[in-house]
Amino acid sequence: MTKVGPVLRNNEETKAIVEGIKKDTDGEVEVIDRRAYIRVESEDHCVITQDTLDELLGVGAVEVPGGIEEKLSSFKGYIKPQSDKVEFVSDVADTKID
């Protein structure tokens, strides 16, 4: 198993994004606060959906795809942006769009 997930600039909006990731990701989500940035990790799969972002931040406050990627300092794993969610996965084969 491999840990994957985003590294986000630390601000008020980011805190809501982290809460959304915790809500949308199956399994345990680890959050490491380094003051200037927040690292979010989970085993093999980490996800945030547009519906959750709209619920937490207001409709259209952060768009998927694109909005989350703009807030990244870095990420671990592979990123799979889709029209309704952004996923971070451990295997490049999982980045194929269905």
C-alpha positions in Angstrom: 0.0 0.0 0.0 1.1 3.5 -0.8 0.1 6.8 0.7 -1.3 9.4 -1.7 -2.9 12.8 -1.5 -2.5 16.5 -1.9 -0.2 19.1 -0.3 -2.3 22.3 0.0 -1.4 25.8 0.8 -2.7 26.5 4.3 -5.6 29.0 4.5 -9.3 29.0 5.6 -10.5 27.5 2.3 -8.0 24.7 2.6 -9.4 23.6 6.0 -12.8 23.1 4.3 -11.1 21.1 1.5 -9.4 18.9 4.1 -12.8 18.2 5.7 -14.2 17.4 2.4 -11.5 14.9 1.6 -12.1 13.2 5.0 -15.8 13.0 4.1 -15.3 11.6 0.6 -12.4 9.3 1.1 -13.0 5.7 2.3 -10.7 4.8 5.0 -8.4 6.7 7.3 -7.1 10.2 6.2 -4.0 11.5 7.8 -3.6 15.3 8.0 -0.1 16.8 8.7 -0.2 20.6 9.4 3.2 22.2 8.6 1.9 25.8 9.1 2.6 27.0 5.5 1.0 23.9 4.0 -1.1 20.9 4.9 -0.3 17.4 3.7 -3.3 15.1 3.4 -2.7 11.3 2.9 -4.6 8.1 2.7 -3.8 4.6 1.6 -3.9 4.1 -2.2 -6.8 6.5 -2.8 -7.8 10.0 -1.8 -10.8 11.9 -3.3 -12.8 15.1 -3.1 -16.1 15.7 -5.0 -17.7 18.8 -6.5 -20.8 18.1 -4.4 -18.8 18.2 -1.2 -16.9 21.3 -2.1 -20.2 23.1 -3.0 -21.7 22.0 0.3 -18.7 23.2 2.4 -17.6 26.3 0.5 -20.7 27.3 -1.5 -21.7 26.5 -5.1 -18.9 27.2 -7.5 -16.4 28.5 -4.9 -13.9 25.8 -6.0 -14.4 24.2 -9.3 -13.5 20.6 -10.2 -11.4 20.0 -12.2 -9.0 22.9 -12.0 -9.8 24.6 -8.7 -8.2 22.0 -6.4 -5.2 21.7 -8.7 -4.6 25.5 -8.4 -4.3 25.1 -4.6 -1.7 22.3 -4.7 1.8 22.9 -3.6 2.5 19.3 -4.5 0.9 15.9 -4.3 1.9 12.3 -3.7 0.8 9.6 -6.2 -1.0 10.2 -9.5 -3.8 12.6 -10.0 -7.0 11.7 -11.8 -9.2 14.9 -12.4 -12.7 14.2 -13.6 -15.8 16.4 -14.2 -17.3 15.7 -10.7 -14.3 14.9 -8.5 -10.5 14.8 -8.2 -8.8 11.6 -7.1 -5.2 10.9 -6.0 -4.3 7.2 -6.7 -1.2 5.0 -6.1 -1.2 3.2 -9.5 -0.9 5.0 -12.8 -3.2 2.4 -14.4 -6.0 3.9 -12.1 -5.7 7.3 -13.9 -7.5 6.1 -17.0 -10.8 7.8 -17.4 -13.8 5.4 -17.4 
